[in-house]
Amino acid sequence: MQETPLCLSVAHLLPYSMSDSNTTDFTNPSTFILLGIPGLEAAHVWISIPFCTMYTIALLGNFTILFIVKREPSLHEPMYYFLCMLAGSDLVLSTSILPKTLSIFWFNSREIDFSACLTQLYFIHCFSVMESGIFVAMALDRYVAICHPLRHSTILTNPVVAKIGLAVVLRGIMLVLPYPILARRWPYCRTNIIPHSYCEHMAMVKLACGDIRISSYYSLSVAISVTSLDVFFIAVSYIHILRAMSSLPTKDARLKTFGTCSSHLCAILVSYIPALFSFLTHRFGHNVAVHFHILMANVYVLVPPMLHPIIYGVRSKQIRDRLLRLFSLKQT
């Protein structure tokens, strides 16, 4: 069973040893072999159709978000800066996986260079951590906008937003950097075949020989700390937001205020619900087929990047109006 890349999926991060004196060491393998979705090889071409469709929607949607925000000076605000960060993260995360996955499905191109595999591993986990941090930054923006509306522009100035964004990026870079460094140092035993559609950290750990406790403990600590801290800060922000909303005089005012948070909440749910489901199936679904876990790992990477721009396009009046105006100009 394989682990999904999100921080919540920690079921397979527990330490274990795979050393075996009778196995053959691939101390420096030049390539790994990705199997795609084991057990569903005959359906790879059919599976590629929804995967390719979701990837195309994700590309078009997120590039549209970036284009609209760049073109419209009225959208040069903290919320939309963070939305652009989310769009960029979604683009990198999905593009790190889908082109290679589709090449496996369409052309049976299963080999991947060892360095390319480590690079893919790094980008998957790095941008997963970044995306979690972006949700925290968005929650902070909503907190300031609702609880301190008159001071929003003076608190979240452009330099402050830039520093928050830099902190989110650096956290992802630094926390995940040991993953490929440690993976490069491992000797590999038994085989260089990865029963997955992409190079995922714990999938590579299972091929390693010797003592891998440091890597296992570190990846476990990163997963728990990032997830718990980010969820805590988001929860605290929304507790203060709900308190501020409860003091508003009318129901309409409360609903209107809550509406400004709905896109952010939907984006969080779209990202965390598949991760929670995957965690529960890894933890308790011991009889679930391996191909189901791998399908879930792919769906997690594809569905949020596809739905995030749709959510913000539908729920955000500013983006929706700019998008409609853009289409009306093209028609004229």
C-alpha positions in Angstrom: 0.0 0.0 0.0 1.3 3.5 -0.9 1.0 6.7 1.0 -0.5 9.8 -0.4 1.7 12.9 -0.3 -0.4 15.1 1.9 0.8 15.7 5.4 -2.2 14.1 7.0 -1.4 10.7 5.5 1.0 9.4 8.1 0.0 5.8 8.5 3.0 4.4 6.7 5.6 6.8 8.2 6.2 4.5 11.2 9.8 3.2 11.3 10.7 -0.3 10.1 13.7 -2.0 8.8 14.1 -3.8 5.5 17.6 -5.1 5.8 18.2 -8.6 4.5 21.5 -10.3 4.2 20.4 -12.4 1.3 19.2 -9.6 -1.0 21.0 -7.9 -3.8 22.0 -4.3 -3.2 21.3 -1.6 -5.7 23.4 0.9 -3.9 23.4 3.5 -6.7 20.5 2.5 -9.1 20.6 4.5 -12.3 16.8 4.1 -12.9 13.6 3.1 -11.2 10.7 1.3 -12.8 7.2 2.8 -12.1 4.4 0.3 -12.6 1.6 2.8 -12.8 -1.4 1.2 -11.1 -0.6 -2.4 -10.4 -3.5 -4.7 -11.2 -5.2 -2.3 -13.5 -2.6 -2.3 -16.3 -5.3 -3.3 -18.9 -7.3 -0.2 -18.0 -4.4 2.3 -18.0 -5.6 3.9 -21.3 -9.2 4.3 -20.0 -8.0 5.6 -16.6 -5.9 8.2 -18.4 -9.0 9.9 -19.9 -10.4 11.3 -16.6 -6.8 11.9 -15.4 -5.9 13.9 -18.5 -9.3 15.8 -18.4 -8.8 16.8 -14.7 -5.2 17.9 -15.5 -6.3 20.0 -18.4 -9.0 21.7 -16.3 -6.4 22.3 -13.6 -4.0 23.9 -16.0 -6.6 26.1 -17.7 -8.3 27.1 -14.4 -5.2 28.0 -12.5 -3.5 29.9 -15.4 -6.8 31.8 -15.7 -6.7 32.8 -12.1 -3.1 34.0 -12.4 -4.0 35.9 -15.6 -7.0 37.6 -14.2 -5.3 38.7 -11.0 -2.3 40.0 -12.9 -4.5 42.0 -15.3 -6.8 43.5 -12.7 -5.3 46.1 -10.4 -8.4 46.0 -8.2 -7.5 42.4 -7.3 -4.0 43.3 -6.1 -5.0 42.5 -2.5 -3.6 40.0 0.1 -6.4 37.5 -0.5 -5.7 37.3 -4.2 -1.9 37.2 -3.8 -2.4 34.2 -1.6 -4.8 32.8 -4.2 -2.1 33.2 -6.8 0.3 31.3 -4.6 -2.3 28.5 -4.3 -2.7 28.4 -8.0 1.0 28.2 -8.6 1.4 25.5 -6.0 -1.4 23.5 -7.7 0.2 23.9 -11.1 3.6 22.6 -9.8 2.1 19.8 -7.8 -0.1 18.4 -10.6 2.6 18.9 -13.2 5.2 17.1 -11.1 3.1 13.9 -11.4 0.8 13.9 -14.4 3.1 14.1 -17.4 5.1 11.0 -16.2 1.9 9.2 -15.2 0.3 9.7 -18.6 3.5 8.6 -20.3 3.2 5.3 -18.4 -0.5 4.9 -19.3 -0.1 5.9 -23.0 3.4 4.8 -24.0 4.4 2.3 -21.3 7.3 4.5 -20.5 8.0 3.2 -17.0 11.7 4.0 -16.5 12.6 7.1 -14.5 16.1 8.3 -13.8 17.2 8.1 -10.2 17.8 11.8 -9.9 14.6 12.6 -11.7 12.8 10.3 -9.2 14.3 12.2 -6.3 13.3 15.5 -7.8 9.7 14.4 -8.3 9.6 13.1 -4.7 10.9 16.5 -3.5 8.5 18.6 -5.5 5.5 16.5 -4.4 6.1 16.8 -0.7 7.6 20.3 -0.8 4.5 21.8 -2.5 2.1 19.8 -0.4 3.7 21.4 2.7 3.6 24.8 1.0 -0.1 24.4 0.1 -1.0 23.7 3.7 0.9 26.9 4.7 -1.0 28.9 2.1 -4.3 27.9 3.7 -3.0 29.2 7.0 -2.0 32.5 5.3 -5.5 32.7 3.8 -7.1 32.1 7.2 -5.0 34.9 8.6 -6.2 37.3 5.9 -9.8 36.4 6.6 -9.3 36.9 10.3 -7.8 40.4 9.8 -10.4 41.3 7.2 -13.4 40.4 9.5 -12.0 41.1 13.0 -10.0 44.2 12.1 -11.6 45.5 8.9 -10.5 49.1 9.4 -6.9 48.1 9.9 -6.7 45.4 7.2 -4.8 47.4 4.7 -2.3 48.7 7.3 -1.7 45.3 8.9 -1.4 43.2 5.7 0.7 45.5 3.7 2.5 44.3 0.6 5.8 43.8 2.4 4.0 41.8 5.1 2.3 39.7 2.6 5.6 39.1 0.8 7.2 38.0 4.1 4.4 35.6 4.8 4.6 34.2 1.4 8.4 33.8 1.7 8.0 32.1 5.1 5.5 29.6 3.6 7.9 28.8 0.7 11.0 28.5 2.8 9.2 26.3 5.3 8.3 23.8 2.5 11.8 24.0 1.0 13.7 23.4 4.3 11.4 20.8 5.9 11.3 18.5 2.8 15.0 19.0 1.8 16.2 16.1 3.9 13.8 13.7 2.1 15.8 13.4 -1.1 19.2 13.9 0.7 18.5 10.9 2.9 17.0 8.8 0.0 20.1 9.3 -2.1 22.3 7.9 0.7 20.3 4.7 1.1 21.4 1.4 -0.4 18.5 -0.2 -2.3 17.7 -3.9 -2.1 15.6 -6.6 -3.7 14.5 -4.5 -6.7 14.3 -1.0 -8.2 10.6 -1.5 -9.1 8.2 1.0 -7.5 4.6 -0.2 -7.5 3.2 3.3 -8.0 2.6 5.8 -10.7 5.0 8.3 -9.3 8.1 8.5 -7.0 6.6 8.9 -3.5 8.7 9.0 -0.4 7.5 6.0 1.5 7.4 3.9 -1.8 11.1 4.5 -2.0 11.7 3.9 1.7 10.2 0.4 1.2 13.0 -0.4 -1.3 15.8 0.7 1.0 18.1 -1.6 3.0 19.7 -0.9 6.3 18.7 1.4 9.1 16.1 3.9 7.9 14.8 5.0 11.3 16.2 8.5 11.0 14.2 9.1 7.8 11.1 7.4 9.1 11.1 9.4 12.3 11.8 12.6 10.5 9.1 12.2 7.9 6.7 11.3 10.7 7.6 14.3 12.8 7.2 16.6 9.7 3.8 15.1 8.9 2.4 15.5 12.4 3.9 18.9 13.1 2.9 20.5 9.9 -0.6 19.1 9.9 -1.4 19.7 13.5 0.1 23.3 13.6 -1.6 24.4 10.4 -5.0 23.0 11.4 -4.6 24.6 14.8 -3.9 28.1 13.4 -6.8 27.8 10.9 -9.1 26.7 13.7 -8.0 29.6 15.9 -8.6 32.1 13.1 -12.1 30.8 12.5 -13.0 30.8 16.2 -12.2 34.5 16.3 -14.1 35.0 13.0 -17.2 33.2 14.4 -17.0 35.4 17.6 -16.9 38.5 15.5 -19.8 37.3 13.3 -21.9 36.6 16.4 -21.7 40.2 17.4 -23.1 41.5 14.1 -26.7 42.9 14.5 -28.5 41.1 11.7 -28.6 37.7 10.1 -28.0 39.1 6.7 -24.8 40.8 7.9 -23.6 37.5 9.4 -24.4 35.5 6.2 -22.7 38.1 4.1 -19.6 38.0 6.3 -19.5 34.3 6.3 -19.8 34.3 2.5 -16.4 36.0 2.3 -14.9 32.9 3.9 -16.9 30.2 2.0 -14.3 29.9 -0.8 -11.5 29.4 1.6 -13.4 26.8 3.6 -14.4 24.9 0.5 -10.8 24.9 -0.8 -9.7 23.5 2.6 -12.3 20.8 2.6 -11.5 19.8 -1.0 -7.9 19.3 0.0 -8.2 17.7 3.4 -11.2 15.4 3.0 -9.5 13.2 0.4 -6.4 13.2 2.6 -8.4 12.2 5.6 -10.2 9.5 3.6 -6.8 8.1 2.4 -5.4 8.1 5.9 -8.4 6.2 7.2 -8.2 3.6 4.5 -4.4 3.2 5.1 -5.0 2.9 8.8 -8.0 0.6 8.9 -8.5 -0.7 5.3 -6.0 -3.5 5.5 -8.1 -5.6 3.0 -8.4 -2.7 0.5 -6.7 -3.5 -2.8 -3.4 -1.8 -3.6 -4.7 -0.3 -6.8 -7.4 1.5 -4.8 -4.8 3.2 -2.6 -2.8 4.3 -5.6 -5.8 5.6 -7.4 -6.6 7.6 -4.3 -3.1 9.0 -4.2 -3.5 10.2 -7.8 -7.0 11.6 -7.2 -5.8 13.6 -4.2 -3.1 15.2 -6.4 -5.5 15.9 -9.3 -8.8 16.8 -7.7 -7.9 19.8 -5.5 -5.9 21.6 -8.3 -8.9 21.1 -10.6 -11.5 22.3 -8.1 -9.7 25.2 -6.4 -10.0 27.6 -9.4 -13.6 26.5 -10.0 -14.5 27.2 -6.3 -12.9 30.7 -6.4 -14.3 31.4 -9.9 -17.9 30.5 -8.7 -17.8 31.8 -5.2 -15.7 35.0 -5.7 -17.8 37.7 -7.3 -14.7 39.8 -8.3 -13.1 36.9 -10.2 -16.4 35.8 -11.7 -17.1 39.4 -12.9 -13.7 39.7 -14.4 -13.9 36.4 -16.1 -17.3 37.2 -17.6 -16.0 40.5 -18.8 -13.0 38.8 -20.4 -15.3 36.4 -22.4 -17.6 39.3 -23.4 -14.6 41.2 -24.8 -13.5 38.2 -26.8 -17.0 37.8 -28.3 -17.2 41.4 -29.4 
